[in-house]
Amino acid sequence: MSNDLEMLKAMLSHRRPYGSKTELAYIDRFITPLGVQTDKFGNRFMIVGEEKPTILWSSHTDSVHRDEGFQQIEMTGTKIHLPKKSKSNCLGADDAAGNFIMIKMIEAKVPGLYVFHFGEEVGCKGSGGIANETPEFLAGIQAAIAFDRRGLTSVITHQRGRTASDAFGDSLAAQLPSRFKNDPTGVLTDTKIYMGIVPECSNVSVGYENEHTDRETQCVQHLFELRDHMIKIDASKFVIERNPKATEPEAKRSSWSGSSSFGDSRTVRTMRMLKQMRQRELEDLVFKYPRQVARYLADSNVSPDELDDAIYLINRPHRQSSFLDLFDDEGLLSA
């Protein structure tokens, strides 16, 4: 365990903006020695075991760090985090944690096609390249499973629309720690890009929280427990049901206002939780797709002055309206 902990800490010491020298150094140190190949989109990949794999294991190497270089990290209890006075804007467990799980699976010779995607945080460039230009790369793949989800319990079945069947999610969760369960609240990672090609496209919680912020943490206990299950995973037990050519329409999310006519405290707490979840999803999309968001707002006739006024109003004490009311995430991202 100590060797794996030191490895994880070393991985998290790298600030890895897309295409930066530090991201490439990170890849050379931790991923290249595995024997991976590199495609024209910058993805690193390899096949373990069967010549024609049916399972794709996914994570991404870039982070949302503003600056390249290295950072100090600390560990309190079971969680790794940045020091209080760190100048870094995030820890980068999104998605060094996913890389860690895949490295351990490769070392344990778990069969499958392993893809360390390039450029996920800047618009899923690596997976988009595969899906749009070399879809034959995915021939025979029945399930694409990412290790790129916050929290401790999620087996994602929806990424703004259904990407995996409940039966598949159940069959995957059955081989993970008992707290894992199907979760329909996913937004976007590389496996969503394959949803029109691959039947089952999911994402699994790797234990980070507050990603994309300087408050990001990584639960080491969760990650190592997940590692212990994944190195023994039996993909032959996965249930494949979804038809990738018959995708369901994306679910419309409600737009919650700041007031409520509901008196039940549990309902109010649920509404607040959903609002916070939706805001975090929107923040993710705005960060990853600033140009698309700007274009969407312009097409929706939201002027710069209106947006500036809305930002001012939402930051005022005792505000009466919600900034979220400006947004309707339906159709914001077509991928």
HELIX and SHEET records of a PDB file:
HELIX    1   1 SER A    2  LEU A   12  1                                  11    
HELIX    2   2 LYS A   21  PHE A   30  1                                  10    
HELIX    3   3 THR A   32  LEU A   34  5                                   3    
HELIX    4   4 ALA A   93  GLU A  107  1                                  15    
HELIX    5   5 GLU A  120  VAL A  122  5                                   3    
HELIX    6   6 LYS A  125  GLU A  133  1                                   9    
HELIX    7   7 PRO A  135  LEU A  138  5                                   4    
HELIX    8   8 ASP A  166  ALA A  173  1                                   8    
HELIX    9   9 ASP A  190  TYR A  194  5                                   5    
HELIX   10  10 VAL A  220  MET A  230  1                                  11    
HELIX   11  11 ALA A  235  LYS A  237  5                                   3    
HELIX   12  12 SER A  265  LYS A  288  1                                  24    
HELIX   13  13 PRO A  290  ASP A  299  1                                  10    
HELIX   14  14 PRO A  304  ILE A  314  1                                  11    
HELIX   15  15 PHE A  323  LEU A  326  5                                   4    
SHEET    1   A 2 HIS A  14  ARG A  15  0                                        
SHEET    2   A 2 GLY A  69  PHE A  70 -1                                        
SHEET    1   B 6 GLN A  37  THR A  38  0                                        
SHEET    2   B 6 ARG A  44  VAL A  48 -1                                        
SHEET    3   B 6 GLY A 112  HIS A 117 -1                                        
SHEET    4   B 6 ILE A  55  HIS A  60  1                                        
SHEET    5   B 6 ALA A 143  ARG A 149  1                                        
SHEET    6   B 6 GLU A 200  SER A 205  1                                        
SHEET    1   C 4 GLU A  74  THR A  76  0                                        
SHEET    2   C 4 LYS A  79  HIS A  81 -1                                        
SHEET    3   C 4 THR A 217  CYS A 219 -1                                        
SHEET    4   C 4 TYR A 208  GLU A 209 -1                                        
SHEET    1   D 2 SER A 154  ILE A 156  0                                        
SHEET    2   D 2 LYS A 181  ASP A 183  1                                        
END                                                                             
